[in-house]
Amino acid sequence: MHVYENAFLQRQEDAISEAHWTGITWMMIDYTAMAAFPEYWADRKHWLSDDFQAYMDAEIISAAPQPGVNIPGNYRNAQEEGVAKG
């Protein structure tokens, strides 16, 4: 997460391109869709600045992943739909 926080700080200083920031943003959104993310975030967000935590809560965690993206290790949706993983 510190890599993302660093990119966030660079974005605030206009030190990162819009294209690069967009890619980072989509990666962060996709990671938050992983089944383990909520627990990870709750346990470790205190490592990060208050500004980055607020950004994550307001802009990233609340955003939906891109349609059709297969999130690695995200079996929550399949389990909720009753699909067996084997």
C-alpha positions as CSV (number, residue, x, y, z in Angstrom):
1,M,0.0,0.0,0.0
2,H,2.9,2.4,0.5
3,V,3.6,2.3,-3.2
4,Y,0.0,3.5,-3.8
5,E,0.3,6.1,-1.2
6,N,3.6,7.3,-2.8
7,A,1.8,7.6,-6.1
8,F,-1.1,9.5,-4.4
9,L,1.4,12.0,-3.0
10,Q,3.1,12.4,-6.4
11,R,-0.3,13.0,-8.0
12,Q,-1.0,15.8,-5.5
13,E,2.3,17.4,-6.7
14,D,1.5,16.8,-10.4
15,A,4.6,14.6,-10.6
16,I,2.8,11.7,-12.2
17,S,1.0,11.6,-15.6
18,E,-2.7,11.2,-15.9
19,A,-2.3,8.0,-17.8
20,H,-0.1,6.5,-15.1
21,W,-2.4,7.7,-12.3
22,T,-5.5,6.2,-14.1
23,G,-3.7,2.8,-14.3
24,I,-2.8,2.9,-10.6
25,T,-6.3,3.9,-9.7
26,W,-7.8,0.9,-11.5
27,M,-5.3,-1.4,-9.8
28,M,-6.3,-0.1,-6.4
29,I,-10.0,-0.5,-7.2
30,D,-9.4,-4.0,-8.4
31,Y,-7.4,-4.9,-5.2
32,T,-10.2,-3.6,-3.0
33,A,-12.6,-6.1,-4.7
34,M,-10.5,-9.1,-3.4
35,A,-12.1,-11.1,-0.7
36,A,-9.3,-10.5,1.8
37,F,-9.0,-6.7,1.3
38,P,-11.6,-5.5,3.9
39,E,-9.7,-7.3,6.7
40,Y,-6.3,-6.2,5.4
41,W,-7.5,-2.6,5.2
42,A,-9.0,-2.7,8.7
43,D,-5.8,-4.2,10.2
44,R,-3.2,-2.1,8.4
45,K,-4.6,1.3,7.2
46,H,-3.1,2.9,10.3
47,W,0.3,2.5,8.6
48,L,-0.7,5.2,6.0
49,S,-1.4,8.9,6.2
50,D,-4.8,10.3,7.2
51,D,-5.1,11.9,3.7
52,F,-4.4,8.7,1.9
53,Q,-6.8,6.8,4.2
54,A,-9.5,9.3,3.5
55,Y,-8.9,9.1,-0.3
56,M,-9.0,5.3,-0.2
57,D,-12.3,5.4,1.7
58,A,-14.0,8.0,-0.4
59,E,-12.7,7.3,-3.9
60,I,-11.3,3.8,-4.2
61,I,-13.1,1.4,-1.8
62,S,-16.5,2.8,-2.8
63,A,-15.8,2.4,-6.5
64,A,-16.8,-0.7,-8.4
65,P,-14.2,-2.8,-10.3
66,Q,-14.2,-2.5,-14.1
67,P,-16.8,-4.8,-15.7
68,G,-15.4,-8.2,-16.7
69,V,-12.3,-8.0,-14.6
70,N,-11.4,-11.3,-13.1
71,I,-9.9,-10.5,-9.7
72,P,-7.2,-13.1,-8.7
73,G,-8.1,-14.9,-5.5
74,N,-11.6,-13.4,-5.4
75,Y,-13.8,-16.4,-4.8
76,R,-16.3,-14.5,-2.8
77,N,-18.6,-13.9,-5.8
78,A,-18.5,-17.5,-6.9
79,Q,-19.3,-18.7,-3.4
80,E,-22.2,-16.2,-3.1
81,E,-23.6,-17.5,-6.4
82,G,-23.3,-21.1,-5.3
83,V,-20.6,-22.0,-7.8
84,A,-18.3,-24.7,-6.6
85,K,-14.6,-24.1,-6.9
86,G,-12.5,-27.1,-7.6
